[in-house]
Amino acid sequence: MAEPLFERLCLVGIGLIGSSIARVARKRGDIARRIVVTTRRPETLQRARELGLADEVEPDIGRAVEGCDCVVLCVPVGVYAQVMAQIAPHLAKGCILTDVGSTKGSVVRDLSPLLPEGVHLVPAHPMAGTEHSGPDAGFAELFQGRYAIITPLPGSDPAAVEKVKEMWRRCGSMIETLDPVTHDKVVAMVSHLPHLIAFTICGTADDLAEETKEAVLNFAASGFRDFTRIAGSDVDMWRDIFLNNREALLEMLARFSEDAHALGRAVRYGQADFIEDRIRRGRKIRRELIERKQA
């Protein structure tokens, strides 16, 4: 077995992503010699203990990060500034601070001003997840064959960046590097906009007259069921994602709205060629996803 990448790894937050990192780290043994977990809810800490997710389960966030050579933020992006204010005085010199947040511009904005000298910030985003949340939702194979996007800053320490990449490789991920602005535009299209649409469709269904709504739920076809799966996602996390990737999400929503109106016009005026073209393009994207093993 390879030497552990880190002596002491702290996971701040132990939901789906945090608990999955803990599980794969425990299973492999070459990611960290010791794993520390901290989170704000006592019941979540207790569940982490029961599941054996860490060597240490520490309720005090300051004590949890002390002496760690890597700290991973696995909390909703909306609380990053608050969490950073709590941990900054306790971060060891040489520590790598990274995260799993779905927005990267806001991460740089909220963490950089409070970053102590000698601490290396390397933002990251594993493109993996399910609609489930909490420490019981995690599993060691979550990141297998999925992309982890690393968004280093212009002054990021190359050795720290490589260590974060290697951590995700050992979790089973494929690695891609993007700048934060490009990352936020890409995920606005492939993740944030689909969630916005799913929440909206389910909200529309919920607003239907009661007799129609009952029929919708009773006879839900696979297309609607797929939307409900996405719409079952964590409330706090997605509220924060929408608010912290506002500009990129609104840009993609505007483009989608134009395209949806165009397809709606084609349906209204019987433009079969236009409709067929859109369906074919959808099938093409699906085939390409399957070929890349990302389906």
Residue pairs with C-beta under 8 A, 6 or more apart in sequence:
1 29
1 30
2 30
3 30
4 29
4 30
4 31
4 32
4 33
5 30
5 31
5 32
5 70
5 163
5 166
5 167
5 170
6 31
6 32
6 33
6 68
6 69
6 70
6 96
6 163
6 167
7 32
7 33
7 34
7 69
8 32
8 33
8 34
8 36
8 67
8 68
8 69
8 70
9 25
9 31
9 32
9 34
9 35
9 36
9 68
9 69
9 70
9 71
9 72
10 35
10 36
10 37
10 38
10 64
10 65
10 68
10 70
10 71
10 72
11 18
11 21
11 22
11 35
11 36
11 37
11 38
11 54
11 72
11 74
12 18
12 38
12 39
12 61
12 64
12 65
12 71
12 72
12 73
12 74
12 75
12 83
12 87
13 39
13 73
13 74
13 75
14 22
14 37
14 39
14 44
14 45
14 48
14 53
14 74
14 135
15 74
15 133
15 134
15 135
15 137
15 138
15 234
16 129
16 130
16 132
16 133
16 134
16 137
16 138
16 142
16 234
17 74
17 100
17 126
17 128
17 129
17 138
17 142
18 37
18 39
18 72
18 74
18 100
18 135
18 138
19 48
19 51
19 53
19 134
19 135
19 136
19 137
19 138
20 128
20 138
20 139
20 140
20 142
20 143
21 31
21 72
21 74
21 100
21 138
21 171
22 35
22 37
22 48
22 53
22 54
22 138
23 53
23 138
23 139
23 140
24 31
24 140
24 141
24 142
24 143
24 170
24 171
24 172
25 31
25 32
25 35
26 35
26 52
26 53
26 140
27 140
28 170
30 170
31 167
31 170
31 171
32 70
34 55
34 56
35 53
35 54
35 55
35 56
36 54
36 55
36 56
36 57
36 58
36 64
36 65
36 68
37 45
37 48
37 53
37 54
37 56
37 57
37 58
37 64
38 45
38 57
38 58
38 59
38 60
38 61
38 64
38 65
39 45
39 48
39 75
40 61
42 59
44 134
44 135
45 57
45 59
47 134
47 135
47 136
48 54
48 57
48 135
49 57
51 135
51 136
53 135
56 64
58 64
61 83
61 86
61 87
62 86
62 87
62 89
62 90
63 90
65 71
65 87
65 90
65 91
65 95
66 90
66 92
67 92
68 91
68 92
68 95
69 92
69 94
69 95
69 96
70 95
70 96
70 97
70 98
70 163
70 167
71 87
71 91
71 95
71 96
71 97
71 98
72 98
72 99
72 100
73 80
73 83
73 97
73 98
73 99
73 100
73 101
74 99
74 100
75 83
76 234
76 236
76 237
76 239
76 240
77 101
77 102
77 103
77 106
77 107
77 110
77 237
77 240
77 241
77 244
78 236
78 239
78 240
78 243
78 244
79 240
80 99
80 101
80 106
80 107
80 110
80 111
81 110
81 111
81 114
84 110
84 111
84 114
84 115
85 114
88 114
88 115
88 116
89 116
91 97
91 116
91 119
92 119
93 116
93 117
93 118
93 119
94 118
94 119
94 120
95 119
95 120
96 119
96 120
96 122
96 160
96 163
96 164
97 111
97 115
97 119
97 120
97 121
97 122
98 121
98 122
98 123
98 124
98 164
98 167
99 107
99 111
99 123
99 124
99 125
100 124
100 125
100 126
101 107
101 123
101 125
102 125
102 187
102 191
102 192
102 237
102 241
102 245
103 184
103 187
103 241
103 244
103 245
104 123
104 125
104 151
104 180
104 183
104 184
105 180
105 181
105 184
105 244
105 245
106 244
106 245
107 123
107 180
108 121
108 123
108 151
108 153
108 180
111 121
111 123
112 121
112 153
115 121
120 156
120 157
120 160
121 153
121 156
122 150
122 152
122 156
122 157
122 160
122 161
122 163
122 164
123 150
123 151
123 152
123 153
123 180
124 148
124 149
124 150
124 151
124 164
124 168
125 148
125 149
125 151
125 183
125 187
126 142
126 143
126 146
126 147
126 148
126 149
126 168
126 171
126 173
127 146
127 147
127 148
127 149
127 187
127 191
128 142
128 143
128 146
128 173
129 142
130 137
130 142
131 229
131 230
131 231
131 232
131 233
132 232
133 233
133 234
133 237
141 172
143 168
143 171
143 172
143 173
144 172
144 173
145 172
145 173
145 174
145 293
146 172
146 173
146 174
146 294
147 173
147 174
147 175
147 176
147 294
148 165
148 168
148 171
148 173
148 174
148 175
148 176
149 176
149 177
149 178
149 183
150 161
150 164
150 165
150 168
150 175
150 176
150 177
150 178
151 177
151 178
151 179
151 180
151 183
152 161
152 177
165 175
168 175
169 175
178 186
184 245
184 248
185 248
185 251
185 252
187 245
187 248
188 245
188 248
188 249
188 251
188 252
189 252
192 241
192 242
192 245
192 248
192 249
192 252
193 249
193 252
193 253
193 256
194 230
195 230
195 231
195 233
195 238
195 241
196 242
196 249
196 253
197 227
197 256
198 227
198 228
198 230
198 231
199 231
199 238
201 224
201 227
201 231
202 227
202 228
202 231
205 213
205 216
205 217
205 224
206 213
208 216
216 224
220 228
242 249
262 274
263 274
263 275
263 278
265 271
266 274
266 275
266 278
267 275
286 295
289 295
